[in-house]
Amino acid sequence: MSLKKAGNVMEGRPINNPKVAVFSTQNHTSKAKVTDCIDVSRWHVVNTKTGKTDPPPRGQLTRYVANVAAEKWGKQWMVLKVSLQERTC
């Protein structure tokens, strides 16, 4: 069920802190591996009728690591793979 159908909205926003871990150019293709710490501690589900914030599921990480592999195709970067790690950062 969607948030809207359930009468909820998201308030706040996630915070990212990406850092390029590896950058290379091979065969005229630029490649990058980016490590990001994603912080969702200030991003909450709010019930539109009551205005109350729903608590996050028990045990949910509010900060976690994302690893991203990307390549530059022409003038734009394309994300090839995103892997999330179930560990805090």
C-alpha positions in Angstrom: 0.0 0.0 0.0 1.3 3.4 -0.8 2.0 6.1 1.8 -0.7 8.3 0.3 -3.4 5.6 0.4 -2.4 4.8 4.0 -2.9 8.5 4.9 0.8 9.2 5.5 3.5 11.5 4.1 7.3 11.7 4.5 8.7 14.7 6.3 12.3 15.8 6.6 14.9 14.4 4.2 17.7 11.9 4.0 21.2 13.3 4.3 24.0 11.9 2.1 27.7 12.2 2.4 29.2 10.7 -0.7 32.9 10.2 -1.2 34.7 8.9 -4.3 36.6 5.8 -3.2 38.0 4.9 -6.6 38.3 6.7 -9.9 39.8 5.3 -13.1 39.9 5.8 -16.8 40.3 2.7 -19.0 39.5 2.3 -22.7 38.2 5.9 -22.8 35.6 5.1 -20.1 35.6 6.9 -16.8 34.6 4.7 -13.9 34.0 5.5 -10.2 33.2 3.8 -7.0 31.5 6.0 -4.5 30.9 5.2 -0.8 28.0 7.1 0.8 26.8 7.3 4.4 23.0 7.7 4.2 21.4 9.2 7.3 17.6 8.8 7.4 17.3 9.8 11.1 15.5 13.1 10.3 13.2 11.5 7.7 9.9 10.4 9.2 6.5 9.0 8.3 3.8 11.3 9.5 0.0 10.5 9.7 -1.8 13.3 7.7 -4.9 13.1 9.9 -3.3 13.1 13.4 0.0 14.9 12.5 1.8 12.3 14.6 5.1 10.7 13.6 5.0 7.0 13.2 8.0 5.3 15.0 10.5 3.5 12.7 10.4 -0.2 12.7 12.3 -1.7 15.7 16.0 -2.4 14.7 15.9 -0.2 11.6 19.3 1.4 10.9 19.0 5.2 10.6 22.5 5.5 9.2 23.9 3.0 6.7 26.6 2.6 4.0 25.8 2.5 0.3 28.4 1.5 -2.3 27.8 2.8 -5.8 29.5 1.8 -9.1 29.1 4.2 -12.0 30.5 4.8 -15.5 30.5 8.0 -17.6 28.6 7.4 -20.9 29.0 10.4 -23.1 28.3 13.5 -21.0 26.4 11.7 -18.2 27.2 9.4 -15.4 25.2 6.1 -15.3 24.8 4.2 -12.0 25.5 0.5 -12.7 25.1 -1.0 -9.2 24.1 0.1 -5.7 24.7 -2.2 -2.8 23.6 -1.3 0.7 25.4 -2.6 3.8 23.5 -3.4 6.9 26.0 -1.6 9.1 26.1 1.9 10.5 28.5 4.5 9.3 
